Amino acid sequence: TLARAAAKKPFPLIYIGGAHTFAPTEAERKILREYLIDKHGMVLGDNLGGHGFHHNFVAEMNRITGVTAVVVPRDDRIHQRPYD
């Protein structure tokens, strides 16, 4: 479905959740890269339990986008919006 989204009207956000691992195929990586880079999409990754999914998801997003993840500390201002 994601591959068929129109370039001018892509899905604004996709949700990917998992508990154990995240291992897209090479074809799925290509689709995700096109969605993120060319269509300016956004992915929300949700770790539903266990460390495997988190580490796999971050590694795959680094591989797909070429961008290294940045850790935002819990006391950062972004976590205090809209309320302290």
C-alpha positions as CSV (number, residue, x, y, z in Angstrom):
1,T,0.0,0.0,0.0
2,L,2.8,2.4,0.9
3,A,4.4,2.0,-2.5
4,R,1.2,2.9,-4.3
5,A,0.8,6.2,-2.4
6,A,0.8,9.2,-4.8
7,A,3.8,11.4,-4.6
8,K,1.6,14.5,-4.2
9,K,-0.6,13.0,-1.6
10,P,1.4,10.5,0.5
11,F,0.3,9.2,3.8
12,P,1.4,11.9,6.3
13,L,2.4,9.3,8.9
14,I,2.9,5.6,9.1
15,Y,3.0,3.6,12.3
16,I,5.3,0.6,12.7
17,G,5.1,-1.3,16.0
18,G,6.8,-4.5,17.1
19,A,7.9,-6.5,20.1
20,H,10.8,-8.7,18.8
21,T,12.5,-7.5,15.7
22,F,12.2,-5.2,12.7
23,A,13.7,-6.7,9.5
24,P,12.4,-5.3,6.3
25,T,13.3,-6.9,3.0
26,E,15.4,-5.0,0.5
27,A,12.3,-4.1,-1.5
28,E,10.6,-2.8,1.7
29,R,13.7,-0.7,2.5
30,K,13.5,0.8,-1.0
31,I,9.8,1.7,-0.5
32,L,10.5,3.2,3.0
33,R,13.4,5.2,1.7
34,E,11.2,6.6,-1.2
35,Y,8.4,7.4,1.3
36,L,10.7,9.1,3.8
37,I,13.1,10.9,1.4
38,D,11.2,11.6,-1.8
39,K,7.7,11.9,-0.5
40,H,8.7,13.5,2.8
41,G,6.8,11.0,4.9
42,M,7.2,10.4,8.6
43,V,7.4,7.1,10.5
44,L,6.4,6.5,14.1
45,G,8.2,3.5,15.5
46,D,6.7,2.0,18.7
47,N,8.5,-0.6,20.7
48,L,5.8,-2.8,22.1
49,G,8.2,-4.7,24.4
50,G,11.7,-6.0,24.4
51,H,14.9,-4.4,23.3
52,G,15.2,-6.3,20.0
53,F,12.6,-4.1,18.1
54,H,14.1,-0.8,19.3
55,H,17.6,-1.6,18.3
56,N,16.6,-3.2,15.0
57,F,14.3,-0.3,14.1
58,V,16.9,2.4,14.8
59,A,19.6,0.4,12.9
60,E,17.2,0.0,9.9
61,M,16.2,3.6,9.9
62,N,19.9,4.6,9.9
63,R,20.5,2.2,7.0
64,I,17.4,3.3,5.0
65,T,17.9,7.1,5.5
66,G,21.6,7.4,6.1
67,V,20.8,9.6,9.1
68,T,22.1,8.7,12.6
69,A,19.6,8.7,15.4
70,V,19.9,11.4,18.0
71,V,18.9,10.7,21.6
72,V,16.8,13.5,23.2
73,P,17.3,13.5,27.0
74,R,14.1,13.2,29.1
75,D,14.7,16.6,30.7
76,D,14.9,18.3,27.2
77,R,12.4,21.1,26.7
78,I,10.7,19.2,23.8
79,H,9.3,16.7,26.4
80,Q,7.8,19.5,28.4
81,R,5.5,20.8,25.7
82,P,2.8,21.9,25.9
83,Y,2.9,21.6,29.7
84,D,5.7,21.7,32.2
